[in-house]
């Protein structure tokens, strides 16, 4: 069992260190969704500590996403206030133990993640098409 755990941890570490910036962003979105789901479960279980920890982890991911925005690009200027909004809503959800607010943020993160998946897919198709023309 320990060998399996060590192998899985090594795989996870390798997947992060070899991922492209686009794939890392996708991993951040997925991680954020995981922590938001855990926070909802903690609220239902009335586990204040787990709720707080998981919401703070989701907020840390949102802060990372904010810090990686290239403000020379117009879309980044539009994303920044949305990330800020999600962060403020999560503060409110944490204070009030409000699952509906977490679900609202989940919806936004899911939209961003799904859009990002499409961007990666289109970029790969363009790179592949460009490579086959050489």
N, C-alpha and C positions, 0 to 999 in steps of 0.2 A: 504493500500500500504506500509506504514512504517513497519507494522508487517511482511509482506512478505519479505521486504528487510532485516529486522533484522533476520528473520528465515533463509534466504538464507546465510547471512553472518555467522551465527552461524554454519550452515551446512558446509560451506567452511572451517571455522576455525577447526571444528571437523575433517574434512577429512584430513587436513594437519597434525594435531596432532596425528591422529591414523594411518597414512600411514607408511608403511615399508620404509626403506631406498631406496629400488628399486622403489617403487611407487613415492617417493619424487623426485627421479631423473627423472622419467617419467613426473611428473608435471612440473619440470624445463624445460625439452625439449618442452613440449606443451606451456608453458608460453613464451618461447623464440620465438617459431613460431608465436604466437599471436602478440607479439610486432613487429616482423619483418613484418608481414602483415599490421599492423597499420602504420608502417613507410612507406611502399610502398604507402598506400592510402594517407598519408600526403604529400608525394612527388608529387603525382598526383594532389593533391589539392593545391599545392604550399604553404603548411603550414609548415614553417621552424621550428617553435617551437615544433610542434607535432612530426615532423620527428626526430628532435634531441632527444626529450624525449624518444621516443619509441626505437630508436637505442641504446641509453644509457641504457635503461632497458634490452634490449637483451644482451648488453655487460656485464651488472651486473650479469645476469644469467650465461653467459659463464664464467665469473670470478669465480662464485660460483662452477660451474662444475669443473673448474681447481683446485680450492682449496680442493675439496673433493677427488681428485685422490690419490690413494694409490701407491706411487712411488716404493714400494717393488714388485709390480705386473707388469709384462712385458707390458701388454696391456696399462697400465697407461702411461708408458714411450712413447708409440706410440700415445696416445691420446693427450698428452700435447702439442706437436707442432701443431696438427690439431686445437685444441682450440685456440692456440695463433694465428694461421693463420686466423681463422674466426674473431677473435677480431681485428686484423690489417685490414682485409678487411672491417669490419664495420666502422672503423675509416675513411677509404677511401670513403666508401659509404656516410657517414655523411658529409664529406667535399664537395664531388662532387654531392650529391643528386642523386646517381646512383642506380636505381632500379635493374639493371642487377647484380650488386654486391650483393645486398640484396637477390636476387633470388638464386645466387650461394651459399650463406651462408645458405639460407632456405633449399636447396637441401642437404647440408651436415648435418644440424640439423635433417632433416626428416629421413635421412639414419640412423643416430645415434639413434634417437627415435624408429624407427621401429626395429632396431637390439635389442635395450634395451627391447622393448615389448616382443620379442621372448625369450630373456634371462629370463625375469620374468615368462613367460609361461612355459618354460622348467623347471625352478627351482621349480615352483609350482607343476608341474607334478611329478617331482622326490620326492618332499616332501610328496605329497599325496601317491605316490607308497610306499615310505618308511614307512609312517604311517599305511598303510593298511597291511603291513607285520608284524607289531608288535602284 
